Amino acid sequence: MADGQYRFHQPGAGPFYYQHNQHNAQRGLNRAGSPPGGRRPFSNDTPSPSRSPANPSTAHSAFNMYQHGGHQGQHVMMNGQNHRGYGMQQMSKFQHNHHPHHNQASHHHNQHHQGGHINHQYNHSGGGSLPAPSSHFSQPHQNGVSENQQDDMDEPGGEHWQAQQQWAEEARANASPHHQARTVAQVSKHLSLGPSQTGNEEVQEEERNRPVTVPKGGRQGWTAIDLGGQGLRALSDVLFRYDFLQKLYLNHNNLDHLPLTIGRLKCLVELDVSGNQLRELPAEIGMLTNLERLMLVDNHLRTLPYELGHLYKLSALGVEGNPLNEDDMKRIMHMSTKEFIEFLRDGMPAPEPPVGRDWLALEDTSNTTSPTEKFSAFSYNILCDRYATKSQYGYAPARVLDWEHRKEIILGEILTQDPDIVCLQELDKYNYDEFFRPKLAESGYKGYFAQKSRHETAPSDQARHIDGCGTFFKEKKYILLDSQHLNFGRKAVERSGRHASADMINRVWQRDDIGTVVLLENRATGSRMIVANAHFYWDPAYKDVKLIQVAVLMEELTRLAEEYAKMPACKNKKVFQFSDAEDNGEPMPEPGPSQEYSSGPQLPVIICGDFNSGKDSAVYDLLSNGNLGSRHEDLGDRNYGTFSEAGISHPFTLKSAYSSVGELSFTNYTPGFTDVLDYIWYSSNSLRVSGLLGDVDMEYLQRVPGFPNFHFPSDHLALMAEFVVSGPKKLKVTEADFGSGSQRDGK
């Protein structure tokens, strides 16, 4: 492993960190442990070629380390054959001059040709076929095809195969120890990078309705390690703790496998393992979804794993010099890297499902002597159909994103968990009307739905596909007494008696995020409950907007709770009959009298939703603590009227249902973002948590780069909590003690 004392310092040299090897000071030495007849060692007699990568924008940094001066008029030797025509076309295509390439035929390994090919079982046919070979005898080649087939592959017209040859030449020319780091250092002596030329910056497009991790500044200033040409046979596990690495060069060593921990390096943009002894790639390679360049040249690979299909950003996949099976070779000849990756992704078989999520029992209510009122609440951002696009979720196979596939899994999960209350976010009106409402009605649920306000101005054929929030409840257990649709932007600017500030109009009013509120009464016990279902703004750059939206929700809940506490008792519950649900023959519960509440905070409250805010946010602080100062950093220097002047508060004693277990590991899982965004909040003065649906199996996640996938239909995770209704707690009045010398009346 590289050590800190060997960190390479050059002005503007780029983010390299590499290890000196005293035994490889002479470039002509063979790599330690290279078998006789192996690939040629690097020699000082080998000229330095003038070339550039086929896709320089993704292959290397701004240093353009390969663009050195070179010789002209040379032809190219490939696979032991003289290809003048190809060499000239390459010079024309890439506008570079090439040097004679070493004869590779004598270095091919005979063991590669023994035994049959191991083929993938693809679901789709290949994108073309090899030209018909001539009838004369053909010698097999290292990459698993005959000389005639190899000649066909090297045809100047084969654009994709020419790219493979180009990448192979570059990989073979980089055999000297620390070639990449030294090249960058040499070039940097002649470059002065300005603030806008760091070589590592990437322009990121805004992603709709999907948060991304905001990078935090760190003290380490290097993001690449070059361990090339060291004769390494094994890698230290410490290397894979550097999860900030963007480039890793392990080329021209003696590695016969990549550790499974390679999947930890999720920031890698470039990985070069050319010139090793790899016979297979681990499935964990699919976790490296940021990879743009993967060089596997001159190894012993016969197959490529389907998990490469997750690498949707990959634009350069170098595989020349491997005895790949015939099917893969044909496709690589006729497909670009992106087309081949898409083929693997869409042909990917469904993996084994994970073990079920554990049910975490926090309280045993089965042996209580007195009757206990319990209910369960289920919350799920189901990823609206129109948001599940290839551009947003490029790592997922097309059939995984298909709504017909996803909606059945979502429905199955709801029916399996069998909750009393279901809160869905990102549910559009069409699927509420045509699928979820009728399907859930068959199982005894009734629903209430509200859309985002943009549906009011959209054409009718588009309006029904705009999402909102849908709340369902078991109709034999609950009566719906009231329902409310809250548009946070409108409510913010229409606050009674208050003039809306410019920030309130320009930042909050512009967003059409919504929430719904329903007031339910238990048919048997008469207890009432407020259930809020909300979806808040997604963008991490708008923490203040999320906070104001939550503040508006709590302000509305405070007002509604006071109204609901004064609502008269329900005298005739028989008028609340079933409208959609089928009568399954179960007897109706005996109706009980409505309970009375003296104030709003005494009513049990459940708030479910996608808050798009983490545990360290102002939103979390406000909900759990009941108040927030006006100078909180998430508000910044914005002017939000009384919220900015006097702070924000609410009268409820709220807790996150999962706070008793320290929250889940995550509720949103994508390659670019993994964190807790979804919650079920409850009023702890009248409810207590008795059970929770637990985490996803962590071992299963080691090969899953993100959701949605075959077993999880949304990028969010479903939450479920079971509650015990303990009744509203009255405030305890403590009499003041005035000391022994005082005496109260009547004593």
Secondary structure, DSSP 8 states (H G I E B T S, - for coil): ---GGG----TT--SEEE---GGG-STTS--TT--TT-S----TTS-------SSHHHHS-TT-TT------S--EEETTEEEHHHHHHHHHHH----------GGG--GGGGSS-------SS--S-------SS---B-TTSSBHHHHHHHT-TT-HHHHHHHHHHHHHHHT-STTHHHHHHHHHHTT----TT--S--------TT---------S----EEE-TTS--S---GGGGG-TT-SEEE--SS--S---GGGGG-TT-SEEE--SS------GGGGG-TT-SEEE--SS--S---GGGGG-TT--EEE-TTS---HHHHHHHHHS-HHHHHHHHHHT-----------EEE----TT-SS---EEEEEEEE---GGG--TTT-TTS-HHHH-HHHHHHHHHHHHHHH--SEEEEEEEEHHHIIIIIHHHHHTTTEEEEEEE-GGGGTS-HHHHTT-EEEEEEEETTTEEEEEEEEEEHHHHHHT-TT----HHIIIIITT---EEEEEEEEETTT--EEEEEEEE----TT-HHHHHHHHHHHHHHHHHHHHHHHT----S-GGGS--SSS---S------------SSGGGS-EEEEEE----TTSHHHHHHHHSEE-TT-TTTTT---THHHHH-EE-S--EEEGGGGGT--S-SEEETTEEE--EEEEEETTTEEEEEEE----TTGGGG--SSS-SS--SSB--EEEEEEE--------------TT---TT-
